Amino acid sequence: MCAFKRLVENGVAIVRSSRIMTGPTAQWDEVDDDAHGFTASWFINPYRARVLLMLALTKTNDYKEIQRMFAEY
């Protein structure tokens, strides 16, 4: 996680997602996303998550706001 933490500190948005269709990439399951500044995609696959992240980054860099967008859309 250390390398990812440095990326987040440098302003890179990180979204966790999975190609497995059997369940969500939940916000607090394997990784404490809030502690690391990550966003969890929930039921959005990586391909759609990439597009949603691109759209979200046109509005904000705040991971909490990006997480809200992922939860809403």
LINNORBEL-V50450 format. One line per field, one symbol per residue. ss: DSSP state (2 for helix, 1 for strand, 0 for the rest). phi: phi as a letter, one per 20 degrees, with the letter a starting at -180 (. if undefined). A space follows every 10 residues. Layout:
ss: ???
phi: ???
This chain:
ss: 0222222220 0000110000 0000100000 0022220011 0100022222 2222222000 0022222222 220
phi: .gfffffffe neecdebbef eeaeeffcfe cegffenede eleefgffff fffgffffdb dfffffffff fed
